[in-house]
C-alpha cells in the first residue's frame, strides 16, 4: 500500500511539475521510450545507466516479439517459423522477468513499441514470400548483434545488481538467437 501511495504521489508530482513548467516539448511527439526515460530521470528508482538499460531492453524485446508474431501469418519457411516461435517464447519470458524486476525496483518501462519500431514492423508487414523472410531474418541478425553487445556491457557496467544479474542470465539465450538467425541467413543466401 505504501508503494502504491508513493508511486501515485510521485506520478502526481511529475504531472504537476510538467504541466506548470514552461516546457517546449510537444507531449504528442514523445515516444513511449522517452516517457519511461523521463519518469525514471525524475523519480530516480535506480542509477541512470540501469534504468536506461531496462527501458531499452523492454523496447527491444517488444519489437522482436511483434516482428516474430508476423512470421506466423506471413512466412512459408518452416525454419523461419520455428525461429520466430522460439523468439516469441523466449522474449515473452525475459520480458515478464524484466517487468517483475522493474516493478520491484520502481523502474518505469515503455507500455508499447517506440515509433521507430512500429515503423519497422509496418514496413516488414508489407512484404511477402521470400522477401519477407529475408527482411525478417536480416532484422533479427542486426538486432541481436546490437542487443548482445548491450547485454554484455550491462552485465559488467550497470550498478543495479539485480538488473546486472538478469542481463547475465539472459545473455546466453540472446547469443543462441544471434547464432540461429545468422545460420538461417547464411542458408537463405546459399539458396539464391
FENVENDA-V781714 format. One record per run of one state. SS is the DSSP state (@ for helix, = for strand, . for the rest). FROM is the first residue (numbers start at 0). TO is the last residue. If there is no record, write none. Layout:
ss=SS from=FROM to=TO
ss=SS from=FROM to=TO
This chain:
ss=. from=0 to=0
ss=@ from=1 to=19
ss=. from=20 to=25
ss=@ from=26 to=28
ss=. from=29 to=30
ss=@ from=31 to=42
ss=. from=43 to=46
ss=@ from=47 to=73
ss=. from=74 to=76
ss=@ from=77 to=104
ss=. from=105 to=113
ss=@ from=114 to=124
ss=. from=125 to=127
ss=@ from=128 to=156
ss=. from=157 to=159
ss=@ from=160 to=189
ss=. from=190 to=191
